[in-house]
Amino acid sequence: MSIITTCIGAYPKPDYLALPDWFNNPDGVDTENPTELWQKAFDALPNAEETLDRAVKDVVSQQILAGIDIPTDGEVPRENYIHYQCRHIEGIDFSRLTQKVLRDGAYKANLPTIVQAVKAREPFLYKDWQRAQGHAGTLGDKPVKITIPGPMTIGDTTVDDFYDSPDKRGAALADAINVDVLALAEAGCQHVQIDEPVFARYPDEALAFGFENLERAFNGCPDSVTRTVHMCCGYPGSLDDPDYPKANHDVYFALADAIEASSINAISLEDAHRYNDLTLLERFRNTTVIFGAVAIAESRLETVEEIRDRLLAALEHIDAGRLIAAPDCGLGFLGWDLAFAKLTNLCQAARLV
């Protein structure tokens, strides 16, 4: 049995899909209303709906062709994986942008502002899943995973002018996210991933209220759905930027017991950018580990043998049935050809293991 493979979320947009993309503007949203910017770009596309559908098909196809077992929709419609969700939540004002320092001072951005109580509008992510799963069904029927930014990460990537505490804000955001989680489950999605990279930045807050609100976001999610959480240490500002101030990945040890005690089925951790002490994997006795085995912000292409050897080293500390190979995070910085090459080598290495 070979190791299962998955992607984390983002995939490079095809060249013909001229939509705004965080990877082309990693310092944050523009000074203009990003919702209006996205709509203008979408309206300017020739045969916009058909072009977007084609792009999703091509992205899903690339992942499956590389050998990925659990692809994503590549977050193709999203200008920013966090603000895409925020655009569908009442109470977050994109016409009122406020500058904020983010991720322990890693960068500054102009961010939408929470101006009133947040609540979900109509669920929408299940439509993204149906489109991607429809294409996957013609290519071997691989189960498509859909990603959602978590309540603590949304809270850190907006400016809050309404709530008097981050835990109350997180609870309200979790309730809004839960609407999409349950709609995805009802539609038949088997893999729902909530991304909480700021857990690695703020482990004390994660332990104080982050995990509680994460459970709230998954509340009522049936056992037929794999509850996945992604917890990377942060994107750099560009490709090949070794000095970017990432979170200290030693916090994985501080969070491991809370992860294991939660209802999370699979936890996604970075390892390729900086190797972990692999005894970390022994802390997960029931939880599946999605193991970052290729770097997402380095132009160097890891060899099949290099990836295989790291996976074999991991298997000295965790059962093969609870290890999934993946990139560290989303692939948007890599470009079309390099992303495919990295995934291909990843999948070949997993098959060798």
Contacts in CASP RR format, 6 or more apart in sequence:
PFRMAT RR
TARGET T0000
AUTHOR 0000-0000-0000
METHOD contacts of the structure
MODEL  1
MSIITTCIGAYPKPDYLALPDWFNNPDGVDTENPTELWQKAFDALPNAEE
TLDRAVKDVVSQQILAGIDIPTDGEVPRENYIHYQCRHIEGIDFSRLTQK
VLRDGAYKANLPTIVQAVKAREPFLYKDWQRAQGHAGTLGDKPVKITIPG
PMTIGDTTVDDFYDSPDKRGAALADAINVDVLALAEAGCQHVQIDEPVFA
RYPDEALAFGFENLERAFNGCPDSVTRTVHMCCGYPGSLDDPDYPKANHD
VYFALADAIEASSINAISLEDAHRYNDLTLLERFRNTTVIFGAVAIAESR
LETVEEIRDRLLAALEHIDAGRLIAAPDCGLGFLGWDLAFAKLTNLCQAA
RLV
1 320 0 8 1.000
1 321 0 8 1.000
2 350 0 8 1.000
2 351 0 8 1.000
2 352 0 8 1.000
2 353 0 8 1.000
3 311 0 8 1.000
3 320 0 8 1.000
3 323 0 8 1.000
3 324 0 8 1.000
3 325 0 8 1.000
3 350 0 8 1.000
3 351 0 8 1.000
3 353 0 8 1.000
4 69 0 8 1.000
4 70 0 8 1.000
4 321 0 8 1.000
4 324 0 8 1.000
4 325 0 8 1.000
4 350 0 8 1.000
5 67 0 8 1.000
5 68 0 8 1.000
5 69 0 8 1.000
5 70 0 8 1.000
5 324 0 8 1.000
5 325 0 8 1.000
5 326 0 8 1.000
5 343 0 8 1.000
5 346 0 8 1.000
5 347 0 8 1.000
5 350 0 8 1.000
6 68 0 8 1.000
6 69 0 8 1.000
6 70 0 8 1.000
6 71 0 8 1.000
6 72 0 8 1.000
6 145 0 8 1.000
6 191 0 8 1.000
6 290 0 8 1.000
6 324 0 8 1.000
6 325 0 8 1.000
6 326 0 8 1.000
7 63 0 8 1.000
7 68 0 8 1.000
7 70 0 8 1.000
7 71 0 8 1.000
7 72 0 8 1.000
7 74 0 8 1.000
7 145 0 8 1.000
7 326 0 8 1.000
7 327 0 8 1.000
7 330 0 8 1.000
7 331 0 8 1.000
7 343 0 8 1.000
8 72 0 8 1.000
8 147 0 8 1.000
8 193 0 8 1.000
8 230 0 8 1.000
8 232 0 8 1.000
8 268 0 8 1.000
8 290 0 8 1.000
8 296 0 8 1.000
8 326 0 8 1.000
8 327 0 8 1.000
8 328 0 8 1.000
8 329 0 8 1.000
8 330 0 8 1.000
8 331 0 8 1.000
9 72 0 8 1.000
9 74 0 8 1.000
9 75 0 8 1.000
9 81 0 8 1.000
9 145 0 8 1.000
9 147 0 8 1.000
9 193 0 8 1.000
9 230 0 8 1.000
9 329 0 8 1.000
9 330 0 8 1.000
9 331 0 8 1.000
10 23 0 8 1.000
10 72 0 8 1.000
10 74 0 8 1.000
10 75 0 8 1.000
10 78 0 8 1.000
10 81 0 8 1.000
10 329 0 8 1.000
10 330 0 8 1.000
10 331 0 8 1.000
10 332 0 8 1.000
11 59 0 8 1.000
11 62 0 8 1.000
11 63 0 8 1.000
11 72 0 8 1.000
11 74 0 8 1.000
11 75 0 8 1.000
11 76 0 8 1.000
11 330 0 8 1.000
11 331 0 8 1.000
11 332 0 8 1.000
11 339 0 8 1.000
12 23 0 8 1.000
12 331 0 8 1.000
12 332 0 8 1.000
12 334 0 8 1.000
12 335 0 8 1.000
12 336 0 8 1.000
12 339 0 8 1.000
13 19 0 8 1.000
13 21 0 8 1.000
13 55 0 8 1.000
13 59 0 8 1.000
13 76 0 8 1.000
13 332 0 8 1.000
14 54 0 8 1.000
14 55 0 8 1.000
14 58 0 8 1.000
14 59 0 8 1.000
14 336 0 8 1.000
15 336 0 8 1.000
16 51 0 8 1.000
16 54 0 8 1.000
16 55 0 8 1.000
17 45 0 8 1.000
17 51 0 8 1.000
17 52 0 8 1.000
17 55 0 8 1.000
17 76 0 8 1.000
18 41 0 8 1.000
18 44 0 8 1.000
18 45 0 8 1.000
19 38 0 8 1.000
19 41 0 8 1.000
19 42 0 8 1.000
19 45 0 8 1.000
19 52 0 8 1.000
19 77 0 8 1.000
19 79 0 8 1.000
20 30 0 8 1.000
20 34 0 8 1.000
20 37 0 8 1.000
20 38 0 8 1.000
20 41 0 8 1.000
20 79 0 8 1.000
20 80 0 8 1.000
21 79 0 8 1.000
21 332 0 8 1.000
22 28 0 8 1.000
22 78 0 8 1.000
22 79 0 8 1.000
22 80 0 8 1.000
22 81 0 8 1.000
23 332 0 8 1.000
23 333 0 8 1.000
26 107 0 8 1.000
26 235 0 8 1.000
26 236 0 8 1.000
26 237 0 8 1.000
26 238 0 8 1.000
27 107 0 8 1.000
27 108 0 8 1.000
27 109 0 8 1.000
27 237 0 8 1.000
28 80 0 8 1.000
28 107 0 8 1.000
28 109 0 8 1.000
28 110 0 8 1.000
28 111 0 8 1.000
29 80 0 8 1.000
29 83 0 8 1.000
29 94 0 8 1.000
29 97 0 8 1.000
29 109 0 8 1.000
29 110 0 8 1.000
29 111 0 8 1.000
29 112 0 8 1.000
30 37 0 8 1.000
30 110 0 8 1.000
31 97 0 8 1.000
31 110 0 8 1.000
33 94 0 8 1.000
33 95 0 8 1.000
33 97 0 8 1.000
34 79 0 8 1.000
34 80 0 8 1.000
34 83 0 8 1.000
34 94 0 8 1.000
34 112 0 8 1.000
35 87 0 8 1.000
35 94 0 8 1.000
37 79 0 8 1.000
38 79 0 8 1.000
42 48 0 8 1.000
42 52 0 8 1.000
45 51 0 8 1.000
45 52 0 8 1.000
52 76 0 8 1.000
52 77 0 8 1.000
53 131 0 8 1.000
55 76 0 8 1.000
56 73 0 8 1.000
56 74 0 8 1.000
56 76 0 8 1.000
56 77 0 8 1.000
56 131 0 8 1.000
56 132 0 8 1.000
56 135 0 8 1.000
57 135 0 8 1.000
59 73 0 8 1.000
59 74 0 8 1.000
59 76 0 8 1.000
60 71 0 8 1.000
60 73 0 8 1.000
60 74 0 8 1.000
60 132 0 8 1.000
60 135 0 8 1.000
60 136 0 8 1.000
60 139 0 8 1.000
60 144 0 8 1.000
61 135 0 8 1.000
61 139 0 8 1.000
62 336 0 8 1.000
62 339 0 8 1.000
62 340 0 8 1.000
62 343 0 8 1.000
63 71 0 8 1.000
63 72 0 8 1.000
63 74 0 8 1.000
63 343 0 8 1.000
64 71 0 8 1.000
64 136 0 8 1.000
64 139 0 8 1.000
64 140 0 8 1.000
64 142 0 8 1.000
65 340 0 8 1.000
66 340 0 8 1.000
66 343 0 8 1.000
66 344 0 8 1.000
66 346 0 8 1.000
66 347 0 8 1.000
67 343 0 8 1.000
67 344 0 8 1.000
67 347 0 8 1.000
68 142 0 8 1.000
68 343 0 8 1.000
68 347 0 8 1.000
69 142 0 8 1.000
70 142 0 8 1.000
70 143 0 8 1.000
70 144 0 8 1.000
70 145 0 8 1.000
70 191 0 8 1.000
70 324 0 8 1.000
71 132 0 8 1.000
71 136 0 8 1.000
71 142 0 8 1.000
71 144 0 8 1.000
71 145 0 8 1.000
72 132 0 8 1.000
72 144 0 8 1.000
72 145 0 8 1.000
72 146 0 8 1.000
72 147 0 8 1.000
73 128 0 8 1.000
73 129 0 8 1.000
73 131 0 8 1.000
73 132 0 8 1.000
73 144 0 8 1.000
73 146 0 8 1.000
74 132 0 8 1.000
75 81 0 8 1.000
75 84 0 8 1.000
75 147 0 8 1.000
77 84 0 8 1.000
77 128 0 8 1.000
78 84 0 8 1.000
81 147 0 8 1.000
81 149 0 8 1.000
81 195 0 8 1.000
82 149 0 8 1.000
82 153 0 8 1.000
82 154 0 8 1.000
82 157 0 8 1.000
83 94 0 8 1.000
83 112 0 8 1.000
83 157 0 8 1.000
85 148 0 8 1.000
85 149 0 8 1.000
85 154 0 8 1.000
85 177 0 8 1.000
85 180 0 8 1.000
86 92 0 8 1.000
86 94 0 8 1.000
86 112 0 8 1.000
86 154 0 8 1.000
86 158 0 8 1.000
87 94 0 8 1.000
88 120 0 8 1.000
88 121 0 8 1.000
88 122 0 8 1.000
88 124 0 8 1.000
88 180 0 8 1.000
89 118 0 8 1.000
89 119 0 8 1.000
89 120 0 8 1.000
89 121 0 8 1.000
89 173 0 8 1.000
89 176 0 8 1.000
90 116 0 8 1.000
90 118 0 8 1.000
90 119 0 8 1.000
90 120 0 8 1.000
90 121 0 8 1.000
91 114 0 8 1.000
91 115 0 8 1.000
91 116 0 8 1.000
91 117 0 8 1.000
91 118 0 8 1.000
91 119 0 8 1.000
91 162 0 8 1.000
92 112 0 8 1.000
92 113 0 8 1.000
92 114 0 8 1.000
92 115 0 8 1.000
92 118 0 8 1.000
92 158 0 8 1.000
93 112 0 8 1.000
93 113 0 8 1.000
93 114 0 8 1.000
93 115 0 8 1.000
94 112 0 8 1.000
96 112 0 8 1.000
96 113 0 8 1.000
96 115 0 8 1.000
97 110 0 8 1.000
97 111 0 8 1.000
97 112 0 8 1.000
97 113 0 8 1.000
98 110 0 8 1.000
98 111 0 8 1.000
98 113 0 8 1.000
98 159 0 8 1.000
98 161 0 8 1.000
99 108 0 8 1.000
99 109 0 8 1.000
99 110 0 8 1.000
99 111 0 8 1.000
100 108 0 8 1.000
100 109 0 8 1.000
100 111 0 8 1.000
100 159 0 8 1.000
101 107 0 8 1.000
101 108 0 8 1.000
102 108 0 8 1.000
102 109 0 8 1.000
102 156 0 8 1.000
102 157 0 8 1.000
103 156 0 8 1.000
103 198 0 8 1.000
103 201 0 8 1.000
103 234 0 8 1.000
103 245 0 8 1.000
103 247 0 8 1.000
104 201 0 8 1.000
104 245 0 8 1.000
104 247 0 8 1.000
105 245 0 8 1.000
106 234 0 8 1.000
106 244 0 8 1.000
106 245 0 8 1.000
107 237 0 8 1.000
109 157 0 8 1.000
111 157 0 8 1.000
111 158 0 8 1.000
111 159 0 8 1.000
112 158 0 8 1.000
112 159 0 8 1.000
113 158 0 8 1.000
113 159 0 8 1.000
113 160 0 8 1.000
113 161 0 8 1.000
114 155 0 8 1.000
114 158 0 8 1.000
114 159 0 8 1.000
114 160 0 8 1.000
114 161 0 8 1.000
114 162 0 8 1.000
114 163 0 8 1.000
114 169 0 8 1.000
115 161 0 8 1.000
115 162 0 8 1.000
116 162 0 8 1.000
117 162 0 8 1.000
117 172 0 8 1.000
118 169 0 8 1.000
118 172 0 8 1.000
118 173 0 8 1.000
118 176 0 8 1.000
119 172 0 8 1.000
119 175 0 8 1.000
119 176 0 8 1.000
120 175 0 8 1.000
120 176 0 8 1.000
120 177 0 8 1.000
120 178 0 8 1.000
120 179 0 8 1.000
120 180 0 8 1.000
123 179 0 8 1.000
123 180 0 8 1.000
123 182 0 8 1.000
123 183 0 8 1.000
123 184 0 8 1.000
124 180 0 8 1.000
125 146 0 8 1.000
125 148 0 8 1.000
125 180 0 8 1.000
125 183 0 8 1.000
125 184 0 8 1.000
126 180 0 8 1.000
126 183 0 8 1.000
126 184 0 8 1.000
126 186 0 8 1.000
126 187 0 8 1.000
126 189 0 8 1.000
128 146 0 8 1.000
129 144 0 8 1.000
129 146 0 8 1.000
129 184 0 8 1.000
129 187 0 8 1.000
129 188 0 8 1.000
129 189 0 8 1.000
130 187 0 8 1.000
132 144 0 8 1.000
132 146 0 8 1.000
133 143 0 8 1.000
133 144 0 8 1.000
133 189 0 8 1.000
136 142 0 8 1.000
136 143 0 8 1.000
136 144 0 8 1.000
143 190 0 8 1.000
143 191 0 8 1.000
144 189 0 8 1.000
144 191 0 8 1.000
145 189 0 8 1.000
145 191 0 8 1.000
145 192 0 8 1.000
145 193 0 8 1.000
145 228 0 8 1.000
146 184 0 8 1.000
146 189 0 8 1.000
146 191 0 8 1.000
146 192 0 8 1.000
146 193 0 8 1.000
147 193 0 8 1.000
147 194 0 8 1.000
147 195 0 8 1.000
147 230 0 8 1.000
148 177 0 8 1.000
148 180 0 8 1.000
148 181 0 8 1.000
148 192 0 8 1.000
148 193 0 8 1.000
148 194 0 8 1.000
148 195 0 8 1.000
148 217 0 8 1.000
149 157 0 8 1.000
149 194 0 8 1.000
149 195 0 8 1.000
150 173 0 8 1.000
150 174 0 8 1.000
150 177 0 8 1.000
150 194 0 8 1.000
150 195 0 8 1.000
150 196 0 8 1.000
150 214 0 8 1.000
150 217 0 8 1.000
151 169 0 8 1.000
151 170 0 8 1.000
151 171 0 8 1.000
151 173 0 8 1.000
151 174 0 8 1.000
151 177 0 8 1.000
151 210 0 8 1.000
151 213 0 8 1.000
151 214 0 8 1.000
151 216 0 8 1.000
151 217 0 8 1.000
152 166 0 8 1.000
152 170 0 8 1.000
152 196 0 8 1.000
152 198 0 8 1.000
152 199 0 8 1.000
152 202 0 8 1.000
152 205 0 8 1.000
152 206 0 8 1.000
152 209 0 8 1.000
152 210 0 8 1.000
152 213 0 8 1.000
152 214 0 8 1.000
153 195 0 8 1.000
153 196 0 8 1.000
153 197 0 8 1.000
153 198 0 8 1.000
154 170 0 8 1.000
154 173 0 8 1.000
155 166 0 8 1.000
155 169 0 8 1.000
155 170 0 8 1.000
155 173 0 8 1.000
156 198 0 8 1.000
156 201 0 8 1.000
156 202 0 8 1.000
160 166 0 8 1.000
160 169 0 8 1.000
162 169 0 8 1.000
163 169 0 8 1.000
163 172 0 8 1.000
166 205 0 8 1.000
166 209 0 8 1.000
167 208 0 8 1.000
167 209 0 8 1.000
167 210 0 8 1.000
167 212 0 8 1.000
167 213 0 8 1.000
170 209 0 8 1.000
170 210 0 8 1.000
170 213 0 8 1.000
171 212 0 8 1.000
171 213 0 8 1.000
171 216 0 8 1.000
173 213 0 8 1.000
174 213 0 8 1.000
174 214 0 8 1.000
174 216 0 8 1.000
174 217 0 8 1.000
174 219 0 8 1.000
175 216 0 8 1.000
175 217 0 8 1.000
177 194 0 8 1.000
177 217 0 8 1.000
178 216 0 8 1.000
178 217 0 8 1.000
178 218 0 8 1.000
178 219 0 8 1.000
178 220 0 8 1.000
181 192 0 8 1.000
181 194 0 8 1.000
181 217 0 8 1.000
181 218 0 8 1.000
181 221 0 8 1.000
182 220 0 8 1.000
182 221 0 8 1.000
184 192 0 8 1.000
184 225 0 8 1.000
185 192 0 8 1.000
185 221 0 8 1.000
185 222 0 8 1.000
185 224 0 8 1.000
185 225 0 8 1.000
188 224 0 8 1.000
189 225 0 8 1.000
190 224 0 8 1.000
190 225 0 8 1.000
190 226 0 8 1.000
191 225 0 8 1.000
191 226 0 8 1.000
191 228 0 8 1.000
192 218 0 8 1.000
192 221 0 8 1.000
192 225 0 8 1.000
192 226 0 8 1.000
192 227 0 8 1.000
192 228 0 8 1.000
193 228 0 8 1.000
193 229 0 8 1.000
193 230 0 8 1.000
193 268 0 8 1.000
194 214 0 8 1.000
194 217 0 8 1.000
194 218 0 8 1.000
194 227 0 8 1.000
194 228 0 8 1.000
194 229 0 8 1.000
194 230 0 8 1.000
195 229 0 8 1.000
195 230 0 8 1.000
195 231 0 8 1.000
196 206 0 8 1.000
196 210 0 8 1.000
196 214 0 8 1.000
196 229 0 8 1.000
196 230 0 8 1.000
196 231 0 8 1.000
197 230 0 8 1.000
197 231 0 8 1.000
197 232 0 8 1.000
197 233 0 8 1.000
197 234 0 8 1.000
197 247 0 8 1.000
197 329 0 8 1.000
198 206 0 8 1.000
199 206 0 8 1.000
199 210 0 8 1.000
199 231 0 8 1.000
199 251 0 8 1.000
199 255 0 8 1.000
200 231 0 8 1.000
200 232 0 8 1.000
200 233 0 8 1.000
200 234 0 8 1.000
200 247 0 8 1.000
200 248 0 8 1.000
200 249 0 8 1.000
200 251 0 8 1.000
200 252 0 8 1.000
200 255 0 8 1.000
201 247 0 8 1.000
203 251 0 8 1.000
203 254 0 8 1.000
203 255 0 8 1.000
206 255 0 8 1.000
206 258 0 8 1.000
207 254 0 8 1.000
207 255 0 8 1.000
207 258 0 8 1.000
211 258 0 8 1.000
211 262 0 8 1.000
214 229 0 8 1.000
214 262 0 8 1.000
214 264 0 8 1.000
215 262 0 8 1.000
215 263 0 8 1.000
218 227 0 8 1.000
218 263 0 8 1.000
221 227 0 8 1.000
226 265 0 8 1.000
226 266 0 8 1.000
227 263 0 8 1.000
227 264 0 8 1.000
227 265 0 8 1.000
227 266 0 8 1.000
228 264 0 8 1.000
228 265 0 8 1.000
228 266 0 8 1.000
228 267 0 8 1.000
228 268 0 8 1.000
228 290 0 8 1.000
229 259 0 8 1.000
229 264 0 8 1.000
229 266 0 8 1.000
229 267 0 8 1.000
229 268 0 8 1.000
230 268 0 8 1.000
230 290 0 8 1.000
230 329 0 8 1.000
231 252 0 8 1.000
231 255 0 8 1.000
231 267 0 8 1.000
231 268 0 8 1.000
231 269 0 8 1.000
232 268 0 8 1.000
232 269 0 8 1.000
232 270 0 8 1.000
232 328 0 8 1.000
232 329 0 8 1.000
233 246 0 8 1.000
233 247 0 8 1.000
233 248 0 8 1.000
233 249 0 8 1.000
233 270 0 8 1.000
233 273 0 8 1.000
233 274 0 8 1.000
234 244 0 8 1.000
234 246 0 8 1.000
234 247 0 8 1.000
234 329 0 8 1.000
235 244 0 8 1.000
235 296 0 8 1.000
235 297 0 8 1.000
235 329 0 8 1.000
235 333 0 8 1.000
236 244 0 8 1.000
236 246 0 8 1.000
236 297 0 8 1.000
236 333 0 8 1.000
237 244 0 8 1.000
237 297 0 8 1.000
238 297 0 8 1.000
238 333 0 8 1.000
239 297 0 8 1.000
239 298 0 8 1.000
239 299 0 8 1.000
239 333 0 8 1.000
239 334 0 8 1.000
240 297 0 8 1.000
240 298 0 8 1.000
240 299 0 8 1.000
241 297 0 8 1.000
244 297 0 8 1.000
246 273 0 8 1.000
246 274 0 8 1.000
249 269 0 8 1.000
249 270 0 8 1.000
249 274 0 8 1.000
249 276 0 8 1.000
252 269 0 8 1.000
252 276 0 8 1.000
252 280 0 8 1.000
253 277 0 8 1.000
253 280 0 8 1.000
253 283 0 8 1.000
256 280 0 8 1.000
256 283 0 8 1.000
256 284 0 8 1.000
257 283 0 8 1.000
259 267 0 8 1.000
259 284 0 8 1.000
259 287 0 8 1.000
260 283 0 8 1.000
260 284 0 8 1.000
260 285 0 8 1.000
260 286 0 8 1.000
260 287 0 8 1.000
264 287 0 8 1.000
265 287 0 8 1.000
265 288 0 8 1.000
266 287 0 8 1.000
266 288 0 8 1.000
266 289 0 8 1.000
266 290 0 8 1.000
266 324 0 8 1.000
267 284 0 8 1.000
267 287 0 8 1.000
267 288 0 8 1.000
267 289 0 8 1.000
267 290 0 8 1.000
268 289 0 8 1.000
268 290 0 8 1.000
268 292 0 8 1.000
268 326 0 8 1.000
269 276 0 8 1.000
269 280 0 8 1.000
269 289 0 8 1.000
269 290 0 8 1.000
269 291 0 8 1.000
269 292 0 8 1.000
270 276 0 8 1.000
270 292 0 8 1.000
270 328 0 8 1.000
270 329 0 8 1.000
271 291 0 8 1.000
271 292 0 8 1.000
271 293 0 8 1.000
271 310 0 8 1.000
271 314 0 8 1.000
271 328 0 8 1.000
272 292 0 8 1.000
272 293 0 8 1.000
272 294 0 8 1.000
272 295 0 8 1.000
272 296 0 8 1.000
272 302 0 8 1.000
272 310 0 8 1.000
272 327 0 8 1.000
272 328 0 8 1.000
273 295 0 8 1.000
273 296 0 8 1.000
273 297 0 8 1.000
273 298 0 8 1.000
273 328 0 8 1.000
275 310 0 8 1.000
278 313 0 8 1.000
278 314 0 8 1.000
278 316 0 8 1.000
278 317 0 8 1.000
279 317 0 8 1.000
280 317 0 8 1.000
281 289 0 8 1.000
281 314 0 8 1.000
281 317 0 8 1.000
281 318 0 8 1.000
281 323 0 8 1.000
282 317 0 8 1.000
282 318 0 8 1.000
284 318 0 8 1.000
284 322 0 8 1.000
286 322 0 8 1.000
287 322 0 8 1.000
288 321 0 8 1.000
288 322 0 8 1.000
288 323 0 8 1.000
288 324 0 8 1.000
289 314 0 8 1.000
289 318 0 8 1.000
289 322 0 8 1.000
289 323 0 8 1.000
289 324 0 8 1.000
290 324 0 8 1.000
290 325 0 8 1.000
290 326 0 8 1.000
291 311 0 8 1.000
291 314 0 8 1.000
291 323 0 8 1.000
291 324 0 8 1.000
291 325 0 8 1.000
291 326 0 8 1.000
292 325 0 8 1.000
292 326 0 8 1.000
292 327 0 8 1.000
292 328 0 8 1.000
293 302 0 8 1.000
293 307 0 8 1.000
293 310 0 8 1.000
293 311 0 8 1.000
293 325 0 8 1.000
293 326 0 8 1.000
293 327 0 8 1.000
293 346 0 8 1.000
293 349 0 8 1.000
294 302 0 8 1.000
294 307 0 8 1.000
294 327 0 8 1.000
294 328 0 8 1.000
294 342 0 8 1.000
294 343 0 8 1.000
294 345 0 8 1.000
294 346 0 8 1.000
295 302 0 8 1.000
295 327 0 8 1.000
295 328 0 8 1.000
296 327 0 8 1.000
296 328 0 8 1.000
296 329 0 8 1.000
296 330 0 8 1.000
296 331 0 8 1.000
296 332 0 8 1.000
296 333 0 8 1.000
296 334 0 8 1.000
297 333 0 8 1.000
299 334 0 8 1.000
299 338 0 8 1.000
301 338 0 8 1.000
301 341 0 8 1.000
301 342 0 8 1.000
301 345 0 8 1.000
302 342 0 8 1.000
302 345 0 8 1.000
302 346 0 8 1.000
303 345 0 8 1.000
304 345 0 8 1.000
304 348 0 8 1.000
304 349 0 8 1.000
304 352 0 8 1.000
305 349 0 8 1.000
306 349 0 8 1.000
307 325 0 8 1.000
307 345 0 8 1.000
307 346 0 8 1.000
307 349 0 8 1.000
307 350 0 8 1.000
308 349 0 8 1.000
308 352 0 8 1.000
308 353 0 8 1.000
311 323 0 8 1.000
311 325 0 8 1.000
311 349 0 8 1.000
311 350 0 8 1.000
311 353 0 8 1.000
312 353 0 8 1.000
314 323 0 8 1.000
315 323 0 8 1.000
315 353 0 8 1.000
320 353 0 8 1.000
325 346 0 8 1.000
325 347 0 8 1.000
325 349 0 8 1.000
325 350 0 8 1.000
325 353 0 8 1.000
326 346 0 8 1.000
327 342 0 8 1.000
327 343 0 8 1.000
327 346 0 8 1.000
331 339 0 8 1.000
331 342 0 8 1.000
331 343 0 8 1.000
332 339 0 8 1.000
334 342 0 8 1.000
END
